[in-house]
Amino acid sequence: MLNKIIFAIDEVLDKSILDNLFEYIYGIKIGYPLLLKIGVNETINLVHNFIKNDKEIIMDLKLADIDNTMKSIVSQLEFADSYIAHSFIGIEGALDELKKYIDEKNKKLYLLASMSHKGWNDNFYPYIKNVISKIDPYGIVAPATKLQILKTIRKDFPKKIIISPGIGAQGGEFGDALCYGADYEIIGRSIYTSKDPIGKIKEIVKLQEEKINVC
Ligand code: XMP
């Protein structure tokens, strides 16, 4: 079975629902909404099975601060495997030290190359590309809503893991990002707002499989 879904949890879910989705999920992405609603300890309890079984836990706080502050944030969230940061903050005094810190902890850094919403300005991509090249993160976040820019990012960074949000609720079609170079599709609301999350995730996996068979 295809295992290409990173489940974005931005709402408080029943742990049993999450555990039932386990086998269909490559990893989990956690952001401010969940952390602020239930706190760090409850979040750890919620995703306990995923931590225990080494599924990737990605912390999506879109870090965009000076090095010291970002390192302090990461140090509070060591249960995660990976952290997403903005690229636009630049290298010296920010991403250079963050990368070093995350490397020392044997964790992973993802940098944002573009965003999935309409207002994001890709005219800055040459600057972002330069930052990503110099920092050399583990992975990149690139949008499923803008398949041409996703394709460009894949061409520019052939060896990086690319994770792609914007599918379902934001309009991207299941499986399209995989065809345009993403390694994983980040999907949240389409699954957790469904009356039948297990049925929905099975349907999504089937759609992804059908799509990648013809792309
Ligand atoms: P939904 O519910 O829309 O969840 O399927 C998508 C998740 O991804 C986040 N998101 C982004 N994260 N770059 C990111 O790093 C983006 O361009 C982007 N677009 C959406 C969103 O916050 C939610 O957690």
Residues whose N, C-alpha, C, O or C-beta is under 5 A from the ligand:
A	BS01	XMP	A8 D10 G31 S114 M115 S116 V141 P165 G166 I167 A169 Q170 I186 I187 G188 R189 S190
